[in-house]
Amino acid sequence: MFKKILIANRGEIALRVIRTCREMGIKTVAVYSTADRDSLHVKFADEAVCIGKPQSSDSYLNIPHIMAAVEITNADAVHPGYGFLAENAKFSQICSDHGIKFIGPTADMINKMGDKISAKETMIKAGVPVIPGSDGLLSSLEEAMSLAKEMGYPVILKATAGGGGKGMRIVWEGSEMERAYNTAKAEAGAAFKNDGIYMEKFVEEPRHIEIQVAGDRYGTICHLSERDCSIQRRHQKLVEESPSPFMTPELRFQMGEAAKKAASAINYESVGTIEFLVDKHRNFYFMEMNTRIQVEHCVTEEVINYDLIKEQIKIAMGERISGRDYEPQLHAIECRINAEDPYNDFRPSPGKITVLHQPGGHGVRVDSHVYAGYVIPPYYDSMIGKLITVARTREEAIDTMYRALSEYVIEGIKTTIPFHLQLMQDERFRSGDFNTKFLEGFKLQ
C-alpha cells in the first residue's frame, strides 16, 4: 500500500484522485501554481506545495519542481491525472529512477504508443485493424501526391507527435494537396517542435468509439466496454456516452478483442484506452492509444460500477486484476461543462463565478473543482466540470441529463450549458444518428 501519493495535476481530476485515495486510506499531496492557490484540490489534499507561476511550463509541466515536491513531502508515488505530464515518458522514467512509483505505464510503454507511426506499426504486427496509409513519415510533397493518388481521395494528413487536431488536414482532391501539406507541417512544427507528418485514408461518416482497458504486471488484460465520443467540435470531445448507440454485441466483442490485442502487444500495465474510428459499415480501425486515465472515465465507472482510479492505484501497487471483460449494464452520458461562450464560437470565458448551483437527484453525478467565488484562471483548459447522468436506457439518461442541465446555474461567466440543453433535445442526437461531423451543421438557437 502506498502511504502518500502526490498528484501532479490540477482541477477536477486532482480532486477525483484525492477522493479515491481518502477512501483507500492513502495520504495525498496537491501541487499547484500561484493561479490555483484557491482551487479545491489544494484545500482537500492532506498537504499542498506551490510549484511555480501560472504558466504550465513553470508549474504543472516543470518536472524538477514536481520532483522537489515529491522529495520534501516524502511521497512514494505520483499520480499524473490526464494532460500535462500524464503521457510523458521522461517523467515516468525519472520517477522510476528515483524509486517513486509512477501510477501509470512505464516509459517504454508510453514511448511505444506515444508516437503515432510506431504505434501503428505495433498494431499491424499485433493483428489490429489500422487505417490504410503511408509507411512511416512522408518525405516530400511528391510522395504525398503519389500516395494519395494511389489510395484515392479523400485522405488526411496528421502530425506524428500530434493531438487536439493540430497539424491535421483533410485533402479532398489533388489540387489541395500542396497547400494542405505545407500548412500541416508548419502547424505541427510550431505546436510540437516536430514537423513529421503521415497520411491516412480519410474515413467518411466515422464514429469515434474507444475501448477502456486494464492490464497488470502479470500479463492479464481485460476490457471494460466502450465509450462513444463522436460528438466533437474541432476534434475536441464535448459529449461521451456508454454504451454506444451504434454498437452491436458482435461489434463490441470484436473491438474488445482487438483492444486487448493492442494492450497485450506492449505488455500494458495500468488503465488505458484504445481509440478507434468506426465507419458507417461498422468496420473499425485503430486510431491511437491513450496511456492514462481519460476525462470521460466516469461514463464507464457509472455503467459497470467500477472505480477506475482505485483500479489504477491497485495495479500500480502490484495487485492482480480479475481479467474479466465487462459489458455496460446501464446507460450513462457525460456533458463537459466548459467556461466558453457557445454563442461566440466557443470563446474561452475565464473569470469569477458569482453564483453556482449544481444539480443533484437520482442518477446525477457532478465532477467539478469550482465553487461560488472561484476565479477561473485563463492559463489552462476551459473545462470546469463534468455532468454525468445514468439510467436504465439511453432515452432515460438523456431525459435526466436535460433535467440536470436545466438545474445547473453558473453565473459570472459563460458556459456550454446552453449548447448541451439544445443538443439533448435534438431529434438526430436522441435517435443516435450522428458521427464526428454532426456539429458541423448544428446551429445554436
GUMITI-329958 format. One record per residue (C-alpha): residue in three letters; x, y, z. Coordinates in steps of 0.5 Angstrom, whole numbers. Layout:
% GUMITI-329958
+-----+-------+-------+-------+
! res !    xx !    yy !    zz !
+-----+-------+-------+-------+
! Ala !     X !     Y !     Z !
...
+-----+-------+-------+-------+
***
This chain:
% GUMITI-329958
+-----+-------+-------+-------+
! res !    xx !    yy !    zz !
+-----+-------+-------+-------+
! Met !     0 !     0 !     0 !
! Phe !     2 !     7 !    -2 !
! Lys !     3 !    12 !     4 !
! Lys !     3 !    18 !     1 !
! Ile !     1 !    20 !    -7 !
! Leu !     3 !    26 !   -10 !
! Ile !    -2 !    29 !   -15 !
! Ala !     2 !    32 !   -21 !
! Asn !    -4 !    36 !   -24 !
! Arg !   -10 !    41 !   -22 !
! Gly !   -17 !    42 !   -22 !
! Glu !   -23 !    36 !   -22 !
! Ile !   -18 !    30 !   -24 !
! Ala !   -14 !    32 !   -18 !
! Leu !   -20 !    33 !   -13 !
! Arg !   -22 !    26 !   -16 !
! Val !   -16 !    22 !   -15 !
! Ile !   -16 !    25 !    -8 !
! Arg !   -23 !    23 !    -6 !
! Thr !   -21 !    15 !    -8 !
! Cys !   -14 !    16 !    -4 !
! Arg !   -18 !    18 !     2 !
! Glu !   -23 !    12 !     1 !
! Met !   -16 !     8 !     1 !
! Gly !   -13 !    11 !     7 !
! Ile !    -8 !    14 !     3 !
! Lys !    -5 !    21 !     4 !
! Thr !    -5 !    26 !    -1 !
! Val !     0 !    32 !    -4 !
! Ala !    -3 !    37 !    -8 !
! Val !     1 !    41 !   -12 !
! Tyr !    -1 !    48 !   -15 !
! Ser !     1 !    54 !   -19 !
! Thr !     0 !    61 !   -16 !
! Ala !    -6 !    62 !   -20 !
! Asp !    -9 !    56 !   -17 !
! Arg !    -8 !    57 !   -10 !
! Asp !   -15 !    57 !    -8 !
! Ser !   -17 !    51 !   -12 !
! Leu !   -21 !    46 !    -8 !
! His !   -16 !    40 !   -10 !
! Val !   -11 !    45 !    -6 !
! Lys !   -16 !    45 !     0 !
! Phe !   -18 !    38 !     0 !
! Ala !   -11 !    35 !     0 !
! Asp !    -7 !    33 !     6 !
! Glu !    -1 !    37 !     4 !
! Ala !     0 !    42 !    -1 !
! Val !     6 !    45 !    -5 !
! Cys !     7 !    51 !    -9 !
! Ile !    11 !    49 !   -15 !
! Gly !    11 !    56 !   -19 !
! Lys !     8 !    61 !   -23 !
! Pro !     1 !    61 !   -27 !
! Gln !     4 !    58 !   -34 !
! Ser !     4 !    51 !   -35 !
! Ser !    12 !    51 !   -37 !
! Asp !    13 !    54 !   -30 !
! Ser !     9 !    49 !   -26 !
! Tyr !     5 !    43 !   -28 !
! Leu !    10 !    42 !   -34 !
! Asn !    16 !    43 !   -29 !
! Ile !    19 !    36 !   -27 !
! Pro !    24 !    39 !   -23 !
! His !    19 !    43 !   -19 !
! Ile !    15 !    37 !   -18 !
! Met !    20 !    32 !   -16 !
! Ala !    23 !    37 !   -11 !
! Ala !    15 !    37 !    -8 !
! Val !    16 !    29 !    -8 !
! Glu !    22 !    30 !    -4 !
! Ile !    20 !    35 !     1 !
! Thr !    14 !    31 !     3 !
! Asn !    16 !    24 !     2 !
! Ala !    11 !    22 !    -3 !
! Asp !    12 !    15 !    -5 !
! Ala !     8 !    15 !   -11 !
! Val !     6 !    20 !   -16 !
! His !    -1 !    20 !   -20 !
! Pro !    -1 !    24 !   -26 !
! Gly !    -8 !    25 !   -28 !
! Tyr !    -9 !    27 !   -35 !
! Gly !    -6 !    32 !   -39 !
! Phe !     0 !    36 !   -37 !
! Leu !     6 !    30 !   -36 !
! Ala !     1 !    24 !   -36 !
! Glu !     4 !    21 !   -42 !
! Asn !    11 !    24 !   -41 !
! Ala !    16 !    18 !   -42 !
! Lys !    21 !    22 !   -39 !
! Phe !    17 !    24 !   -33 !
! Ser !    15 !    17 !   -32 !
! Gln !    23 !    15 !   -32 !
! Ile !    25 !    20 !   -28 !
! Cys !    20 !    18 !   -22 !
! Ser !    23 !    10 !   -23 !
! Asp !    30 !    12 !   -23 !
! His !    29 !    16 !   -16 !
! Gly !    25 !    10 !   -13 !
! Ile !    18 !    13 !   -14 !
! Lys !    12 !    10 !   -17 !
! Phe !     9 !    13 !   -23 !
! Ile !     2 !    11 !   -23 !
! Gly !     1 !     9 !   -30 !
! Pro !     5 !     5 !   -35 !
! Thr !    13 !     5 !   -36 !
! Ala !    17 !    10 !   -40 !
! Asp !    18 !     4 !   -45 !
! Met !    10 !     3 !   -46 !
! Ile !     9 !    11 !   -47 !
! Asn !    14 !    11 !   -52 !
! Lys !    11 !     5 !   -56 !
! Met !     4 !     9 !   -56 !
! Gly !     6 !    16 !   -56 !
! Asp !     9 !    16 !   -63 !
! Lys !     3 !    15 !   -68 !
! Ile !     8 !    12 !   -73 !
! Ser !    11 !     7 !   -68 !
! Ala !     4 !     5 !   -65 !
! Lys !     1 !     4 !   -72 !
! Glu !     7 !    -1 !   -74 !
! Thr !     6 !    -4 !   -67 !
! Met !    -2 !    -5 !   -68 !
! Ile !     0 !    -8 !   -75 !
! Lys !     4 !   -13 !   -72 !
! Ala !    -1 !   -15 !   -67 !
! Gly !    -6 !   -16 !   -72 !
! Val !   -10 !   -10 !   -70 !
! Pro !   -14 !    -7 !   -76 !
! Val !   -11 !     0 !   -78 !
! Ile !   -13 !     5 !   -83 !
! Pro !    -9 !     5 !   -90 !
! Gly !    -4 !    10 !   -90 !
! Ser !     4 !    12 !   -91 !
! Asp !     9 !     7 !   -89 !
! Gly !    12 !    12 !   -84 !
! Leu !    13 !    19 !   -85 !
! Leu !    12 !    23 !   -91 !
! Ser !    19 !    25 !   -94 !
! Ser !    16 !    30 !   -99 !
! Leu !    10 !    33 !  -102 !
! Glu !    12 !    29 !  -108 !
! Glu !    11 !    23 !  -104 !
! Ala !     5 !    25 !  -101 !
! Met !     2 !    27 !  -108 !
! Ser !     3 !    20 !  -111 !
! Leu !     1 !    16 !  -105 !
! Ala !    -6 !    20 !  -105 !
! Lys !    -7 !    18 !  -112 !
! Glu !    -6 !    11 !  -111 !
! Met !   -10 !    11 !  -104 !
! Gly !   -16 !    15 !  -107 !
! Tyr !   -18 !    22 !  -104 !
! Pro !   -20 !    24 !   -99 !
! Val !   -14 !    23 !   -95 !
! Ile !   -12 !    26 !   -88 !
! Leu !    -5 !    29 !   -86 !
! Lys !    -3 !    28 !   -79 !
! Ala !     2 !    30 !   -75 !
! Thr !     6 !    24 !   -72 !
! Ala !     7 !    28 !   -65 !
! Gly !     0 !    31 !   -65 !
! Gly !    -6 !    32 !   -61 !
! Gly !   -12 !    36 !   -61 !
! Gly !   -13 !    37 !   -68 !
! Lys !    -6 !    41 !   -69 !
! Gly !    -2 !    39 !   -75 !
! Met !    -8 !    36 !   -78 !
! Arg !   -11 !    37 !   -85 !
! Ile !   -16 !    33 !   -90 !
! Val !   -15 !    33 !   -97 !
! Trp !   -21 !    32 !  -102 !
! Glu !   -17 !    33 !  -108 !
! Gly !   -10 !    33 !  -111 !
! Ser !   -11 !    41 !  -112 !
! Glu !   -11 !    42 !  -105 !
! Met !    -5 !    38 !  -103 !
! Glu !     1 !    43 !  -103 !
! Arg !    -3 !    48 !   -99 !
! Ala !    -5 !    42 !   -94 !
! Tyr !     2 !    39 !   -94 !
! Asn !     6 !    46 !   -92 !
! Thr !     1 !    48 !   -87 !
! Ala !     0 !    41 !   -83 !
! Lys !     8 !    41 !   -83 !
! Ala !     8 !    48 !   -81 !
! Glu !     3 !    48 !   -76 !
! Ala !     6 !    41 !   -73 !
! Gly !    13 !    44 !   -72 !
! Ala !    10 !    50 !   -68 !
! Ala !     6 !    46 !   -64 !
! Phe !    10 !    40 !   -62 !
! Lys !    17 !    42 !   -65 !
! Asn !    17 !    36 !   -69 !
! Asp !    14 !    37 !   -76 !
! Gly !    14 !    30 !   -78 !
! Ile !     7 !    28 !   -82 !
! Tyr !     4 !    22 !   -84 !
! Met !    -2 !    20 !   -89 !
! Glu !    -8 !    16 !   -88 !
! Lys !   -14 !    14 !   -92 !
! Phe !   -20 !    19 !   -89 !
! Val !   -26 !    15 !   -86 !
! Glu !   -32 !    18 !   -88 !
! Glu !   -38 !    19 !   -83 !
! Pro !   -34 !    16 !   -78 !
! Arg !   -36 !    15 !   -70 !
! His !   -30 !    16 !   -65 !
! Ile !   -31 !    10 !   -61 !
! Glu !   -26 !     8 !   -55 !
! Ile !   -25 !     2 !   -51 !
! Gln !   -23 !     2 !   -44 !
! Val !   -17 !    -3 !   -42 !
! Ala !   -14 !    -5 !   -36 !
! Gly !    -7 !    -9 !   -35 !
! Asp !    -3 !   -12 !   -29 !
! Arg !     4 !   -13 !   -29 !
! Tyr !     3 !   -21 !   -29 !
! Gly !     0 !   -20 !   -36 !
! Thr !    -7 !   -20 !   -35 !
! Ile !   -11 !   -16 !   -40 !
! Cys !   -19 !   -14 !   -40 !
! His !   -23 !    -9 !   -43 !
! Leu !   -29 !    -5 !   -39 !
! Ser !   -33 !    -4 !   -45 !
! Glu !   -34 !     2 !   -50 !
! Arg !   -35 !    10 !   -50 !
! Asp !   -38 !    14 !   -56 !
! Cys !   -34 !    20 !   -56 !
! Ser !   -37 !    22 !   -63 !
! Ile !   -40 !    29 !   -61 !
! Gln !   -34 !    33 !   -62 !
! Arg !   -32 !    40 !   -64 !
! Arg !   -25 !    41 !   -68 !
! His !   -23 !    35 !   -65 !
! Gln !   -25 !    36 !   -58 !
! Lys !   -30 !    32 !   -55 !
! Leu !   -36 !    35 !   -52 !
! Val !   -40 !    29 !   -50 !
! Glu !   -39 !    22 !   -49 !
! Glu !   -43 !    16 !   -47 !
! Ser !   -43 !     9 !   -46 !
! Pro !   -46 !     4 !   -49 !
! Ser !   -45 !     7 !   -56 !
! Pro !   -52 !     7 !   -59 !
! Phe !   -48 !     5 !   -66 !
! Met !   -46 !    -1 !   -62 !
! Thr !   -48 !    -9 !   -63 !
! Pro !   -46 !   -15 !   -59 !
! Glu !   -42 !   -17 !   -64 !
! Leu !   -38 !   -11 !   -66 !
! Arg !   -37 !   -10 !   -58 !
! Phe !   -34 !   -17 !   -58 !
! Gln !   -29 !   -16 !   -64 !
! Met !   -27 !    -9 !   -62 !
! Gly !   -26 !   -11 !   -55 !
! Glu !   -21 !   -17 !   -57 !
! Ala !   -18 !   -12 !   -62 !
! Ala !   -17 !    -7 !   -56 !
! Lys !   -14 !   -13 !   -51 !
! Lys !    -9 !   -15 !   -57 !
! Ala !    -7 !    -8 !   -57 !
! Ala !    -5 !    -7 !   -50 !
! Ser !    -2 !   -14 !   -50 !
! Ala !     3 !   -12 !   -55 !
! Ile !     6 !    -7 !   -51 !
! Asn !     5 !   -11 !   -44 !
! Tyr !     1 !    -6 !   -42 !
! Glu !     1 !    -4 !   -34 !
! Ser !    -5 !     1 !   -32 !
! Val !   -11 !     3 !   -34 !
! Gly !   -11 !     6 !   -41 !
! Thr !   -16 !     7 !   -47 !
! Ile !   -15 !     4 !   -55 !
! Glu !   -19 !     9 !   -59 !
! Phe !   -22 !     7 !   -66 !
! Leu !   -25 !    10 !   -72 !
! Val !   -31 !     6 !   -74 !
! Asp !   -34 !     7 !   -81 !
! Lys !   -42 !     7 !   -83 !
! His !   -41 !     0 !   -85 !
! Arg !   -38 !    -2 !   -78 !
! Asn !   -31 !    -3 !   -80 !
! Phe !   -26 !    -1 !   -74 !
! Tyr !   -19 !     2 !   -75 !
! Phe !   -14 !     3 !   -69 !
! Met !   -13 !    11 !   -68 !
! Glu !    -9 !    12 !   -62 !
! Met !    -8 !     9 !   -55 !
! Asn !    -8 !    14 !   -49 !
! Thr !    -4 !    11 !   -44 !
! Arg !    -7 !    15 !   -38 !
! Ile !   -14 !    16 !   -35 !
! Gln !   -18 !    20 !   -39 !
! Val !   -23 !    26 !   -38 !
! Glu !   -29 !    21 !   -40 !
! His !   -27 !    15 !   -35 !
! Cys !   -33 !    17 !   -31 !
! Val !   -38 !    14 !   -36 !
! Thr !   -35 !     7 !   -36 !
! Glu !   -35 !     8 !   -28 !
! Glu !   -42 !     9 !   -28 !
! Val !   -45 !     3 !   -33 !
! Ile !   -41 !    -2 !   -29 !
! Asn !   -40 !     0 !   -22 !
! Tyr !   -32 !     0 !   -23 !
! Asp !   -27 !     6 !   -19 !
! Leu !   -22 !     6 !   -25 !
! Ile !   -18 !    11 !   -21 !
! Lys !   -18 !     6 !   -15 !
! Glu !   -16 !     0 !   -20 !
! Gln !   -10 !     4 !   -23 !
! Ile !    -7 !     5 !   -16 !
! Lys !    -8 !    -2 !   -14 !
! Ile !    -5 !    -4 !   -21 !
! Ala !     1 !     0 !   -19 !
! Met !     2 !    -3 !   -12 !
! Gly !     2 !   -10 !   -16 !
! Glu !    -4 !   -13 !   -15 !
! Arg !    -7 !   -17 !   -20 !
! Ile !   -14 !   -15 !   -24 !
! Ser !   -19 !   -20 !   -25 !
! Gly !   -18 !   -21 !   -32 !
! Arg !   -26 !   -21 !   -33 !
! Asp !   -29 !   -17 !   -39 !
! Tyr !   -35 !   -12 !   -38 !
! Glu !   -41 !   -10 !   -41 !
! Pro !   -45 !    -4 !   -39 !
! Gln !   -51 !    -6 !   -35 !
! Leu !   -54 !     2 !   -35 !
! His !   -53 !     8 !   -40 !
! Ala !   -49 !    14 !   -38 !
! Ile !   -48 !    20 !   -41 !
! Glu !   -43 !    26 !   -40 !
! Cys !   -43 !    33 !   -42 !
! Arg !   -37 !    37 !   -41 !
! Ile !   -38 !    44 !   -38 !
! Asn !   -33 !    49 !   -41 !
! Ala !   -32 !    56 !   -39 !
! Glu !   -33 !    58 !   -46 !
! Asp !   -39 !    62 !   -50 !
! Pro !   -42 !    58 !   -54 !
! Tyr !   -46 !    64 !   -58 !
! Asn !   -39 !    67 !   -59 !
! Asp !   -35 !    61 !   -63 !
! Phe !   -34 !    58 !   -56 !
! Arg !   -29 !    63 !   -54 !
! Pro !   -26 !    62 !   -47 !
! Ser !   -29 !    66 !   -41 !
! Pro !   -25 !    66 !   -35 !
! Gly !   -27 !    70 !   -29 !
! Lys !   -30 !    70 !   -23 !
! Ile !   -36 !    65 !   -21 !
! Thr !   -41 !    69 !   -18 !
! Val !   -47 !    64 !   -17 !
! Leu !   -46 !    57 !   -17 !
! His !   -52 !    52 !   -16 !
! Gln !   -50 !    44 !   -18 !
! Pro !   -56 !    39 !   -20 !
! Gly !   -57 !    33 !   -16 !
! Gly !   -62 !    28 !   -15 !
! His !   -62 !    20 !   -17 !
! Gly !   -58 !    19 !   -23 !
! Val !   -54 !    25 !   -23 !
! Arg !   -46 !    26 !   -22 !
! Val !   -42 !    32 !   -22 !
! Asp !   -35 !    32 !   -22 !
! Ser !   -32 !    39 !   -21 !
! His !   -27 !    43 !   -18 !
! Val !   -31 !    50 !   -18 !
! Tyr !   -35 !    54 !   -13 !
! Ala !   -38 !    60 !   -12 !
! Gly !   -33 !    66 !   -11 !
! Tyr !   -28 !    62 !   -15 !
! Val !   -24 !    65 !   -20 !
! Ile !   -23 !    61 !   -27 !
! Pro !   -15 !    63 !   -29 !
! Pro !   -14 !    64 !   -36 !
! Tyr !    -8 !    59 !   -37 !
! Tyr !   -11 !    52 !   -37 !
! Asp !   -16 !    48 !   -41 !
! Ser !   -23 !    51 !   -40 !
! Met !   -27 !    45 !   -37 !
! Ile !   -29 !    47 !   -31 !
! Gly !   -34 !    41 !   -29 !
! Lys !   -37 !    34 !   -32 !
! Leu !   -44 !    33 !   -31 !
! Ile !   -46 !    25 !   -32 !
! Thr !   -53 !    22 !   -32 !
! Val !   -54 !    15 !   -31 !
! Ala !   -61 !    11 !   -32 !
! Arg !   -63 !     4 !   -35 !
! Thr !   -64 !     7 !   -42 !
! Arg !   -61 !    12 !   -47 !
! Glu !   -67 !    16 !   -47 !
! Glu !   -68 !    16 !   -40 !
! Ala !   -61 !    18 !   -39 !
! Ile !   -62 !    24 !   -44 !
! Asp !   -68 !    26 !   -40 !
! Thr !   -64 !    26 !   -34 !
! Met !   -59 !    30 !   -37 !
! Tyr !   -64 !    35 !   -40 !
! Arg !   -67 !    36 !   -33 !
! Ala !   -60 !    36 !   -29 !
! Leu !   -57 !    42 !   -34 !
! Ser !   -64 !    46 !   -33 !
! Glu !   -62 !    46 !   -26 !
! Tyr !   -55 !    48 !   -27 !
! Val !   -54 !    55 !   -25 !
! Ile !   -47 !    58 !   -26 !
! Glu !   -47 !    66 !   -26 !
! Gly !   -41 !    71 !   -28 !
! Ile !   -38 !    67 !   -34 !
! Lys !   -41 !    64 !   -40 !
! Thr !   -41 !    56 !   -40 !
! Thr !   -43 !    51 !   -45 !
! Ile !   -49 !    49 !   -41 !
! Pro !   -54 !    52 !   -47 !
! Phe !   -51 !    48 !   -52 !
! His !   -52 !    42 !   -48 !
! Leu !   -59 !    43 !   -47 !
! Gln !   -60 !    44 !   -54 !
! Leu !   -57 !    38 !   -56 !
! Met !   -61 !    34 !   -51 !
! Gln !   -67 !    36 !   -55 !
! Asp !   -64 !    35 !   -62 !
! Glu !   -68 !    29 !   -65 !
! Arg !   -62 !    27 !   -69 !
! Phe !   -58 !    26 !   -63 !
! Arg !   -64 !    23 !   -59 !
! Ser !   -64 !    18 !   -64 !
! Gly !   -57 !    16 !   -64 !
! Asp !   -56 !    18 !   -71 !
! Phe !   -49 !    22 !   -71 !
! Asn !   -42 !    22 !   -73 !
! Thr !   -36 !    26 !   -71 !
! Lys !   -38 !    31 !   -77 !
! Phe !   -45 !    32 !   -73 !
! Leu !   -44 !    39 !   -70 !
! Glu !   -41 !    42 !   -77 !
! Gly !   -49 !    43 !   -79 !
! Phe !   -51 !    45 !   -71 !
! Lys !   -54 !    52 !   -70 !
! Leu !   -54 !    54 !   -63 !
! Gln !   -61 !    57 !   -62 !
+-----+-------+-------+-------+
***
